Amino acid sequence: MGISIGLVGLGSFGSAFAPLFKNHPLVDRIGLCDREPTLVAKFANDPFYANKLHPRDCHDSLDAICRADFDALVIITQPWLHAPQCIQAMESGKHVYSAVPVISIPDDEEILGWCDKLVAAVKRTGRHYMLGETTYYHPQSMFCRRKAREGAFGDFVYAEGEYMHDVDSGCNLRRVQQSRTSSSSGKEWLRVQDAYRARGVKGGPMHYPTHSVSGPVCVMNAHAVRVNAHGYANRTGDPFFADSAFSNEAALFKMSNGAAVRILESREMPGVAGQDSETFRVFGTRGSFSENRWFTIRRPDPKAVDMDHLPTPECATLKPAEMFDPLPLDVQNGFKQALHRGKDPRELLSIDFTPQGHGGSHPYLVHEFVDAVAHSRTPAINVWEAVRYMAMGVAAHQSALRDGDTVNVPDWGDAPCKE
Ligand SMILES: NC(=O)c1ccc[n+]([C@@H]2O[C@H](COP(=O)([O-])OP(=O)(O)OC[C@H]3O[C@@H](n4cnc5c(N)ncnc54)[C@H](O)[C@@H]3O)[C@@H](O)[C@H]2O)c1
């Protein structure tokens, strides 16, 4: 028997995940929840959902869906709401998937307090928490984790991660902000924001750090110990940055394995540093990964270096298809049906499954959470991993506010059974 999942938050991002969760073969029943009735109706009236959705499973509040008997909730609400909503879901007996980040609010101490409460809630309730960090399931991350498991990097020396999203490029952040604050929950936030403003508390891009830190952290399987960071504050009086101490922040971390990691979060800086706006590079003593290239070298025995046969580095350029982990065939088929609606299932047999959404990460995130809940195992991006990402951003922001002073990064330890 499969599991039941309630989808909370059916806005722009939640809408992209609804068909995948509905069509995962281990999901028997779904529920829908949004405070905006039109969003619930959009899905409830779509015949695609009818085979797993009963009208009584449509809800207009988190309180209501928490009272219903779902195994798990997927929370894709605005970023300032996640942590308390996830705790409420776990307290009501549900496993929970959260959109990134753990929480994004201007006050550093408050964020760390929520990290504490979230870890405590997972321990107290015994429910699983998973953070839906897209970079974790980029093909580059999957490839590098495989190489790390083989020991092919040697000792980790250095890594870089960046999320470069200029306010006016690509998915325009002014529009995103306008859209996220136009709903009932968005308007409530505007009033909460006034209180932070009155206290003079200002955030920054490091309060949304998951896309830049996840790659180095998950590949090296290490956590940050301390950081020095600097920020650039907007100089034009742009209202988009009115509540941010900085529009760009850069940080250098010392990691628990001795490596150094440079992280960049930029919102007022067009262009990208590498091939993508959301990417990372990892360098070791024997293997390195950068821009889809894998570099290796066969070191000579240090006690018997043969000067006539010195090694040369090798470089392999990889395609995403070579880097993705395989998904089970029945899961691929379920997702194919969601992506190519209306097509005859026999026709789908001849179509290859191509992972889509933020570097192909969406189907992997859905599968990881559903599979973890169905098999009662700790998900890959569990609460201990999630708070590591958040703590790095908070500590970097604190350091930047103190003009680069060294700040220690809190850590809540490893997951009890780390996969
Ligand atoms: N690459 C990524 O990982 C990525 C990309 C985009 C968005 N996101 C994350 O996804 C989240 C959602 O973003 P979005 O653009 O879809 O926002 P959105 O404003 O379009 O949607 C959020 C929805 O949540 C609903 N909601 C809020 N509180 C609720 C409650 N108590 N009960 C029921 N419904 C509630 C709102 O009504 C709204 O419809 C954000 O936290 C964002 O950080 C992540």
The ligand as an SDF file (V2000), in Angstrom:
LIG
                    3D

 44 48  0  0  0  0  0  0  0  0999 V2000
   14.9660   26.3830   -6.6320 N   0  0  0  0  0  0  0  0  0  0  0  0
   14.1550   26.3480   -5.5840 C   0  0  0  0  0  0  0  0  0  0  0  0
   14.3670   25.5390   -4.7090 O   0  0  0  0  0  0  0  0  0  0  0  0
   12.9720   27.2950   -5.4690 C   0  0  0  0  0  0  0  0  0  0  0  0
   12.5200   28.0180   -6.5900 C   0  0  0  0  0  0  0  0  0  0  0  0
   11.3700   28.8110   -6.4330 C   0  0  0  0  0  0  0  0  0  0  0  0
   10.7160   28.8800   -5.2020 C   0  0  0  0  0  0  0  0  0  0  0  0
   11.1990   28.1890   -4.1500 N   0  0  0  0  0  0  0  0  0  0  0  0
   10.5380   28.2440   -2.8310 C   0  0  0  0  0  0  0  0  0  0  0  0
    9.1880   27.8730   -2.9720 O   0  0  0  0  0  0  0  0  0  0  0  0
    8.3830   28.5580   -2.0410 C   0  0  0  0  0  0  0  0  0  0  0  0
    7.1020   29.0460   -2.6770 C   0  0  0  0  0  0  0  0  0  0  0  0
    7.3900   30.0300   -3.6430 O   0  0  0  0  0  0  0  0  0  0  0  0
    6.2330   30.5300   -4.6490 P   0  0  0  0  0  0  0  0  0  0  0  0
    6.8960   31.4450   -5.5920 O   0  0  0  0  0  0  0  0  0  0  0  0
    5.4680   29.3810   -5.1540 O   0  0  0  0  0  0  0  0  0  0  0  0
    5.3190   31.3790   -3.6400 O   0  0  0  0  0  0  0  0  0  0  0  0
    3.7810   31.7310   -3.8440 P   0  0  0  0  0  0  0  0  0  0  0  0
    3.5320   32.9450   -3.0350 O   0  0  0  0  0  0  0  0  0  0  0  0
    3.4570   31.7470   -5.3000 O   0  0  0  0  0  0  0  0  0  0  0  0
    3.0130   30.4720   -3.1960 O   0  0  0  0  0  0  0  0  0  0  0  0
    2.9250   30.2610   -1.8210 C   0  0  0  0  0  0  0  0  0  0  0  0
    1.5300   29.7820   -1.5300 C   0  0  0  0  0  0  0  0  0  0  0  0
    1.4680   29.3230   -0.1800 O   0  0  0  0  0  0  0  0  0  0  0  0
    0.1560   29.6080    0.3080 C   0  0  0  0  0  0  0  0  0  0  0  0
    0.1300   29.5890    1.7630 N   0  0  0  0  0  0  0  0  0  0  0  0
    0.8510   30.3320    2.6330 C   0  0  0  0  0  0  0  0  0  0  0  0
    0.5210   30.0350    3.9030 N   0  0  0  0  0  0  0  0  0  0  0  0
   -0.4340   29.0860    3.8430 C   0  0  0  0  0  0  0  0  0  0  0  0
   -1.1680   28.3650    4.8340 C   0  0  0  0  0  0  0  0  0  0  0  0
   -0.9950   28.6000    6.1440 N   0  0  0  0  0  0  0  0  0  0  0  0
   -2.0550   27.4370    4.4350 N   0  0  0  0  0  0  0  0  0  0  0  0
   -2.2360   27.2010    3.1190 C   0  0  0  0  0  0  0  0  0  0  0  0
   -1.5770   27.8620    2.1270 N   0  0  0  0  0  0  0  0  0  0  0  0
   -0.6770   28.7830    2.4950 C   0  0  0  0  0  0  0  0  0  0  0  0
   -0.1390   30.9780   -0.2740 C   0  0  0  0  0  0  0  0  0  0  0  0
   -1.5120   31.2550   -0.2860 O   0  0  0  0  0  0  0  0  0  0  0  0
    0.4770   30.8770   -1.6650 C   0  0  0  0  0  0  0  0  0  0  0  0
   -0.4730   30.5100   -2.6330 O   0  0  0  0  0  0  0  0  0  0  0  0
    9.2470   29.6750   -1.4670 C   0  0  0  0  0  0  0  0  0  0  0  0
    9.5260   29.4120   -0.1380 O   0  0  0  0  0  0  0  0  0  0  0  0
   10.5200   29.6520   -2.2740 C   0  0  0  0  0  0  0  0  0  0  0  0
   11.6430   29.8650   -1.4710 O   0  0  0  0  0  0  0  0  0  0  0  0
   12.3050   27.3860   -4.2610 C   0  0  0  0  0  0  0  0  0  0  0  0
  1  2  1  0
  2  3  2  0
  2  4  1  0
  4  5  1  0
  4 44  2  0
  5  6  2  0
  6  7  1  0
  7  8  2  0
  8  9  1  0
  8 44  1  0
  9 10  1  0
  9 42  1  0
 10 11  1  0
 11 12  1  0
 11 40  1  0
 12 13  1  0
 13 14  1  0
 14 15  2  0
 14 16  1  0
 14 17  1  0
 17 18  1  0
 18 19  2  0
 18 20  1  0
 18 21  1  0
 21 22  1  0
 22 23  1  0
 23 24  1  0
 23 38  1  0
 24 25  1  0
 25 26  1  0
 25 36  1  0
 26 27  1  0
 26 35  1  0
 27 28  2  0
 28 29  1  0
 29 30  1  0
 29 35  2  0
 30 31  1  0
 30 32  2  0
 32 33  1  0
 33 34  2  0
 34 35  1  0
 36 37  1  0
 36 38  1  0
 38 39  1  0
 40 41  1  0
 40 42  1  0
 42 43  1  0
M  CHG  2   8   1  16  -1
M  END
$$$$
